Amino acid sequence: MHATNTPAAGDLAWDGSYKNRRPPRFLRVAPDSPTRLLRTAQQSRCSDCGNHIEWYDCTASHNPVPLHPHELPAAAVPPSQRWHIDTGIAHPSGDGSPWCRVRHRALCPTTPAQPGNPTLDTLRRNLALTSRRLQDTGHFTPPPPPHLGPPTCDPAPPEARPVVQFLCLRYLAPGPLEHIPCVAQTRARRRCPYPVLDTDALPGTWILAPLHSDHQPDHLPITEWWMALYDLTHLPYSEQLRWRAQRCTTHTTAPDAADIARTTWEPFNPHTHHQHIRHHLPDTPPTHQGRR
């Protein structure tokens, strides 16, 4: 490592990212990669504080190690916390140069500080200010604190996930029918904001269908023979394919639009999804979302 690789203060934004240039990094082949594609340090953010980190493979176990993205003076870092990068691999020691890297965990504002090192303490305070700015601007949401005891209130009821039937199969929806999102990508390279349920499309029908095809009167009580589901089998085949592809009416006519997310249908299993089974029809039909 060389001192010339250390970025100047004017090259960094307030959140620690580079402004106008990309620093050189070593490329290497990942040991667990099925291909021979070259990889570099994977940039990410700490899930606890939101600051920038870089993931490197470790020399011993090949496990990724999160390092602080900038070099520090080796004289200001204890020898047990020094790291250096050689050909894209992180080594837990110094390399004899006046610069070194540090694990992010040693600087993360959410971890207990080790007093006695002014340089690391100052950097930790700067990262704490950056984390606060990210929270104030809405760019980062800290994880909720863990429960230290039993909950003081009853747990919230599970979200309504109806069973939908199309293409002669039953699927568990990811959420309420009016909230199933389209997975297509818009021209602005963002996810489509419209749901699959639409006033421009033919509606489905709520029906009561047998829960098991081979049910017997002596196996289940009479109230549990049937289950409520949203039936689409009477719709045209193209409309059922649209629901299966989880696309709105606008993107079903645009086959060139790519998907930005995976479909979230789950094959319905009465044994593992028994908490979502409803034996009565809903009181109100789903609200169709139209274009505004």
C-alpha positions in Angstrom: 0.0 0.0 0.0 1.2 3.5 -0.7 0.4 6.9 0.6 -0.6 8.1 -2.8 -3.7 5.9 -2.6 -5.1 7.8 0.3 -7.8 10.1 -0.9 -7.6 13.8 -0.1 -10.3 15.4 1.9 -11.6 17.3 -1.0 -12.2 14.1 -3.1 -14.8 12.8 -0.6 -18.4 13.7 -0.1 -20.0 14.2 3.3 -21.0 10.5 3.4 -17.5 9.2 2.6 -18.1 8.4 -1.0 -15.8 9.5 -3.8 -16.7 12.6 -5.8 -14.9 12.7 -9.1 -12.7 9.6 -9.3 -12.6 5.9 -8.8 -9.5 4.7 -6.8 -7.6 1.8 -8.3 -8.3 -1.6 -6.8 -6.9 -5.1 -7.4 -8.9 -7.6 -9.4 -9.0 -11.3 -8.6 -11.1 -14.4 -9.2 -13.4 -15.2 -6.3 -12.5 -18.7 -4.9 -16.2 -19.8 -4.8 -17.2 -18.4 -8.2 -18.4 -21.0 -10.8 -17.0 -18.7 -13.6 -13.6 -17.1 -14.2 -15.0 -13.5 -13.9 -12.7 -11.0 -12.2 -14.0 -9.3 -9.1 -13.0 -6.3 -7.1 -13.8 -5.0 -3.6 -17.5 -5.2 -3.1 -18.8 -1.8 -1.9 -21.7 -1.8 0.6 -23.0 -0.1 3.6 -23.0 -1.2 7.2 -26.4 -2.5 8.2 -26.0 -1.0 11.7 -24.7 2.5 11.0 -25.1 3.0 7.3 -21.5 4.0 6.6 -19.5 2.8 3.6 -17.6 -0.5 3.8 -15.6 -2.7 1.4 -15.8 -6.5 1.5 -12.5 -8.4 0.9 -11.9 -12.1 1.0 -9.7 -13.1 4.0 -6.4 -15.0 3.4 -7.2 -17.7 6.0 -10.8 -18.8 5.5 -11.8 -16.9 2.3 -14.7 -15.4 4.3 -15.4 -11.8 3.3 -14.2 -9.2 5.8 -15.7 -5.7 6.0 -13.0 -3.0 6.0 -13.1 0.7 6.3 -12.8 2.1 2.8 -9.9 4.5 3.5 -6.3 3.9 4.6 -5.1 5.1 8.0 -1.6 5.9 9.3 -0.2 2.7 10.6 1.4 4.4 13.6 -2.1 5.5 14.9 -3.5 1.9 14.7 -2.7 -0.8 17.2 -0.8 -3.7 15.5 -3.6 -6.2 16.4 -6.1 -4.1 14.3 -4.0 -3.5 11.2 -5.0 -5.0 7.9 -3.4 -4.7 4.4 -4.6 -5.7 1.0 -2.4 -7.7 -1.3 -3.7 -8.8 -4.8 -7.3 -8.3 -3.7 -7.0 -10.4 -0.5 -7.2 -9.0 3.0 -4.4 -10.0 5.5 -4.8 -9.4 9.2 -1.4 -7.7 9.7 0.6 -4.8 8.5 2.7 -4.9 5.4 5.5 -2.6 6.6 4.2 0.5 4.9 3.2 3.6 6.9 -0.5 3.0 5.9 -2.9 0.2 6.8 -6.6 -0.7 6.7 -8.9 -1.3 9.7 -12.0 -3.5 10.1 -15.2 -1.5 10.1 -16.3 -3.1 13.4 -13.5 -1.3 15.2 -14.9 2.0 14.0 -18.6 1.4 13.9 -20.5 3.9 16.1 -22.9 1.2 17.3 -20.1 -0.9 18.9 -18.4 -0.2 22.2 -15.4 2.2 21.8 -12.0 1.3 23.1 -10.5 4.4 24.7 -6.9 5.4 24.4 -6.6 6.0 20.6 -7.4 9.6 19.6 -7.2 8.9 15.9 -9.7 6.0 16.0 -11.9 7.9 18.4 -12.0 11.0 16.1 -12.8 8.8 13.1 -15.6 7.0 15.1 -17.2 10.4 15.9 -17.1 11.4 12.3 -18.8 8.1 11.3 -21.4 8.7 14.0 -22.1 12.2 12.5 -22.4 10.7 9.0 -24.8 8.0 10.3 -27.0 10.7 11.9 -27.0 12.7 8.6 -28.1 9.6 6.7 -30.9 9.0 9.1 -32.0 12.7 9.0 -32.1 12.7 5.2 -33.9 9.4 5.0 -31.1 7.5 3.3 -30.6 5.0 6.1 -32.9 3.4 8.7 -31.3 1.7 11.7 -32.4 -1.7 12.6 -34.9 -2.0 15.5 -33.3 -2.8 18.9 -33.6 -6.4 20.0 -36.2 -7.4 22.6 -34.7 -7.8 26.0 -37.7 -9.5 27.5 -41.1 -10.8 26.6 -43.4 -8.5 24.6 -45.7 -6.4 26.6 -48.5 -6.5 24.0 -50.1 -9.1 21.9 -48.4 -9.8 18.5 -50.0 -8.3 15.5 -52.2 -10.5 13.4 -50.7 -11.9 10.2 -51.1 -9.9 7.1 -54.0 -11.0 4.9 -52.6 -13.3 2.1 -55.5 -14.7 0.0 -55.3 -17.8 -2.1 -55.5 -17.1 -5.8 -56.4 -19.8 -8.4 -55.3 -19.5 -12.0 -54.0 -21.9 -14.6 -55.7 -24.7 -12.7 -53.3 -24.2 -9.8 -53.6 -22.4 -6.4 -51.1 -19.9 -5.2 -50.7 -17.9 -2.0 -50.5 -14.2 -2.7 -47.7 -12.1 -1.2 -50.3 -9.7 0.4 -53.7 -8.2 -0.2 -54.9 -8.4 -3.8 -54.8 -4.6 -4.2 -51.2 -4.5 -3.0 -49.6 -7.1 -5.3 -47.0 -5.0 -7.1 -46.1 -5.2 -10.8 -42.5 -6.5 -11.2 -41.8 -4.8 -14.5 -39.2 -2.1 -15.0 -40.2 1.3 -16.2 -38.3 3.5 -18.7 -36.8 5.4 -15.8 -35.2 2.1 -14.6 -37.5 1.9 -11.6 -40.1 -0.6 -10.5 -43.6 -0.1 -11.9 -45.8 1.6 -9.2 -49.1 0.0 -10.3 -50.6 -3.2 -8.9 -51.6 -6.3 -10.8 -55.3 -5.7 -9.9 -56.7 -3.1 -12.2 -60.0 -1.7 -13.4 -58.9 -2.1 -17.0 -58.8 -5.8 -16.6 -61.4 -8.4 -16.1 -62.1 -9.1 -12.4 -61.8 -12.5 -10.7 -64.5 -14.0 -8.5 -64.4 -15.0 -4.8 -65.6 -18.6 -4.5 -65.7 -21.4 -1.9 -63.8 -24.4 -3.1 -63.0 -27.7 -1.5 -60.0 -27.6 0.7 -59.0 -31.1 -0.1 -59.9 -33.0 -3.3 -60.2 -36.3 -1.3 -61.9 -35.0 1.8 -64.2 -37.3 3.7 -67.0 -36.4 6.1 -65.2 -38.2 9.0 -61.9 -36.5 8.4 -62.7 -32.8 8.7 -65.6 -30.9 10.3 -68.1 -29.6 7.8 -67.0 -26.0 8.2 -63.5 -26.9 7.2 -64.4 -28.7 3.9 -64.3 -25.4 2.0 -61.9 -22.5 1.7 -62.3 -19.0 0.2 -60.1 -18.2 -2.8 -60.0 -15.6 -5.6 -60.7 -17.6 -8.8 -59.3 -16.5 -12.2 -59.8 -19.7 -14.1 -62.9 -18.2 -16.0 -60.7 -15.4 -17.4 -59.0 -15.7 -20.8 -55.7 -17.6 -20.9 -53.7 -14.5 -21.6 -55.2 -12.8 -18.5 -54.2 -15.7 -16.3 -50.7 -15.5 -17.7 -50.6 -11.8 -16.8 -51.3 -12.7 -13.2 -48.8 -15.5 -13.2 -46.1 -13.1 -14.6 -47.3 -10.5 -11.9 -47.6 -7.6 -14.4 -50.0 -4.7 -14.6 -52.2 -4.2 -17.7 -49.7 -1.6 -19.1 -46.7 -3.9 -19.0 -48.5 -7.0 -20.2 -48.7 -5.3 -23.6 -45.0 -4.4 -23.4 -43.1 -7.7 -23.6 -39.8 -5.9 -24.1 -40.0 -4.4 -20.6 -37.6 -6.3 -18.3 -38.5 -7.6 -14.8 -36.8 -5.7 -12.0 -37.9 -8.2 -9.3 -39.0 -11.8 -9.0 -42.6 -12.9 -8.8 -43.7 -13.5 -5.2 -46.3 -16.3 -5.7 -46.0 -19.3 -3.4 -47.6 -22.6 -4.4 -50.4 -23.1 -1.9 -49.9 -25.9 0.6 -52.8 -26.4 3.1 -50.4 -27.8 5.7 -47.8 -25.1 5.7 -50.2 -22.2 4.9 -53.0 -23.2 7.2 -52.9 -19.9 9.0 -54.0 -18.1 5.8 -57.0 -20.3 5.1 -60.3 -18.6 5.3 -63.6 -20.6 5.4 -65.9 -17.7 4.6 -66.1 -15.3 1.7 -64.9 -11.7 2.4 -67.5 -9.1 3.2 -66.1 -6.6 0.7 -64.5 -7.2 -2.7 -61.0 -6.0 -3.3 -60.5 -2.4 -4.3 -59.3 -2.1 -7.9 -56.5 0.4 -8.4 -56.9 2.5 -11.5 -54.6 4.9 -13.3 -54.3 8.4 -12.0 
